[in-house]
Amino acid sequence: MERSQRADHILDVAGELLVAWGYGRVTIDEIARRAKVGKGTVYLHWKTKDALLLAVMLKTQSRIHQRQLERIRADPLEILPSRLMRRHFLDFQGEPVLRALYTDDADILGRLNDTAKKEFAELMGQGDRYLRRHLEALREHGLVRDDTDVHHQQYALLATSNGFFTAEALLADRAPDTLEVRADILARTIRSALEVSADAGPGSGGPDSGPGSDLGSGPGSGSGCGPDAASTRMRVAAAAAAPEIIACYEHFTELCAQEMRRQIRD
């Protein structure tokens, strides 16, 4: 097994143990045993348990970013906040490590969450800057509203999304039945708050349009806008904005990779 493949295998095993046992019970000995490598082999890659488990978090986050980039490259309309966060929400529910991070689950993360906030402070700050630039690009191309400060829009987007993420734990007994339905509610909420309605320009449709629909090929459900004009305006605007947004997230993905390399023993 090559060094990089071995490291990936160790990360996968460490992630499974972190979710199953929690930070306090996970040991390098057990990770090595489950990965079928020597304890010294684990230390060849990472100096400490914390460095290894921080790398687990970064790898999981990077996987989410890669999926996001693939969707945007395939369909520029995926840059719309409602679409982006709907998919993000569904992706996060499939990643137990990130779910624990969002809900600050002390049983799983222990003190690792506090360590991550310190270690990744610069990375998180850069992520915030890229999200703001994402919104600015959407404003410039008429895809989100420009009648409020972009910082306020960014706060609204993050606060709304974080609320839905944490509600998975806090409101589990009162939530609608399926993840897809909850993702649709998130998308409608974001669309209503941020995006431009079809009758006002190249937006994503009104708040009643289905968030899971193909916004680029239909009439903009309930918008009153003709299918060809509304679809063409929106798709042209999204295609024009997408390259800069893709470049931002490509760079952010590389920053995550650099941070992962920083955690590896020299």
Salt bridges, closest charged atoms under 4 A:
ASP8 OD1 - LYS59 NZ 3.86
ASP12 OD1 - LYS59 NZ 2.86
ASP29 OD2 - LYS39 NZ 3.43
GLU30 OE2 - ARG33 NH2 2.67
GLU30 OE2 - ARG34 NE 2.70
ASP50 OD2 - ARG111 NH1 2.99
ASP75 OD2 - ARG83 NH1 3.13
ASP75 OD1 - ARG235 NH1 3.18
GLU78 OE2 - ARG83 NH1 3.18
GLU78 OE1 - ARG87 NE 3.84
ASP91 OD1 - ARG67 NH1 3.67
ASP91 OD2 - ARG71 NH2 2.96
GLU95 OE1 - ARG63 NH2 2.98
GLU95 OE2 - ARG67 NH2 3.24
GLU119 OE1 - ARG262 NH2 2.90
GLU136 OE1 - ARG133 NH1 3.07
GLU140 OE2 - ARG133 NH1 3.11
ASP147 OD2 - ARG145 NH2 2.81
GLU168 OE2 - ARG182 NE 2.74
ASP173 OD1 - ARG174 NE 3.90
GLU180 OE1 - ARG86 NH2 2.59
ASP184 OD1 - ARG86 NE 2.71
GLU195 OE1 - ARG191 NE 3.94
ASP214 OD1 - ARG83 NH2 3.86
GLU244 OE2 - ARG133 NE 2.42
GLU250 OE2 - ARG73 NH2 2.86
GLU254 OE2 - ARG261 NH2 2.84
GLU259 OE2 - ARG262 NH2 2.59
